């Protein structure tokens, strides 16, 4: 289990390092302990209660507001 946890931490660290492109990036941490990198500031849709963001690969993603613990600008 420790090896799996270390692999996840390493993968997150590599993702954060590789995501360093031009423009503002934000890191969202979830209640589950996941770290999501957003290209540009995540937008909150008040009607649905979901954050809309584009990940480092440009893929559009939505995540519930209640799942987010912290948003940090990078």
MIFI-101888 format. One record per residue (C-alpha): residue number from 1; residue in three letters; x, y, z. Coordinates in nm, 3 decimals, decimal comma, padded with zeros to 5 digits. Layout:
% MIFI-101888
   seq   type      east     north        up
   NUM    Ala         X         Y         Z
...
***
This chain:
% MIFI-101888
   seq   type      east     north        up
     1    Unk    00,000    00,000    00,000
     2    Unk    00,289    00,236    00,079
     3    Unk    00,435    00,174   -00,267
     4    Unk    00,103    00,262   -00,429
     5    Unk    00,076    00,581   -00,222
     6    Unk    00,429    00,682   -00,316
     7    Unk    00,352    00,614   -00,682
     8    Unk    00,045    00,841   -00,663
     9    Unk    00,243    01,119   -00,491
    10    Unk    00,518    01,087   -00,751
    11    Unk    00,267    01,099   -01,036
    12    Unk    00,104    01,412   -00,894
    13    Unk    00,442    01,580   -00,848
    14    Unk    00,541    01,497   -01,206
    15    Unk    00,208    01,623   -01,336
    16    Unk    00,250    01,949   -01,153
    17    Unk    00,604    01,986   -01,282
    18    Unk    00,512    01,907   -01,642
    19    Unk    00,211    02,136   -01,633
    20    Unk    00,431    02,446   -01,599
    21    Unk    00,330    02,630   -01,915
    22    Unk    00,259    02,996   -01,983
    23    Unk   -00,041    03,160   -01,818
    24    Unk   -00,197    03,124   -01,477
    25    Unk   -00,243    02,781   -01,331
    26    Unk   -00,441    02,682   -01,026
    27    Unk   -00,415    02,375   -00,806
    28    Unk   -00,738    02,240   -00,659
    29    Unk   -00,718    01,997   -00,369
    30    Unk   -01,014    01,769   -00,302
    31    Unk   -01,152    01,604    00,010
    32    Unk   -01,021    01,273   -00,125
    33    Unk   -00,666    01,412   -00,138
    34    Unk   -00,646    01,449   -00,517
    35    Unk   -00,466    01,746   -00,666
    36    Unk   -00,603    01,886   -00,992
    37    Unk   -00,415    02,137   -01,206
    38    Unk   -00,623    02,392   -01,394
    39    Unk   -00,504    02,604   -01,686
    40    Unk   -00,665    02,935   -01,597
    41    Unk   -00,891    03,018   -01,306
    42    Unk   -01,166    02,762   -01,241
    43    Unk   -01,514    02,906   -01,292
    44    Unk   -01,792    02,829   -01,046
    45    Unk   -02,132    02,764   -01,201
    46    Unk   -02,370    02,878   -00,925
    47    Unk   -02,670    02,695   -01,074
    48    Unk   -02,509    02,352   -01,077
    49    Unk   -02,266    02,405   -00,787
    50    Unk   -01,980    02,275   -01,003
    51    Unk   -01,638    02,418   -01,085
    52    Unk   -01,554    02,419   -01,456
    53    Unk   -01,186    02,396   -01,545
    54    Unk   -00,946    02,287   -01,815
    55    Unk   -00,673    02,050   -01,706
    56    Unk   -00,310    02,068   -01,818
    57    Unk   -00,398    01,864   -02,129
    58    Unk   -00,676    02,107   -02,225
    59    Unk   -00,953    01,864   -02,131
    60    Unk   -01,267    02,027   -01,989
    61    Unk   -01,356    01,896   -01,643
    62    Unk   -01,627    01,967   -01,388
    63    Unk   -01,602    01,893   -01,017
    64    Unk   -01,858    01,960   -00,742
    65    Unk   -01,790    02,266   -00,527
    66    Unk   -01,840    02,058   -00,211
    67    Unk   -01,552    01,826   -00,310
    68    Unk   -01,300    02,113   -00,321
    69    Unk   -01,104    02,191   -00,005
    70    Unk   -00,866    02,457   -00,140
    71    Unk   -00,780    02,642   -00,461
    72    Unk   -00,428    02,785   -00,490
    73    Unk   -00,280    02,996   -00,768
    74    Unk    00,048    02,862   -00,891
***
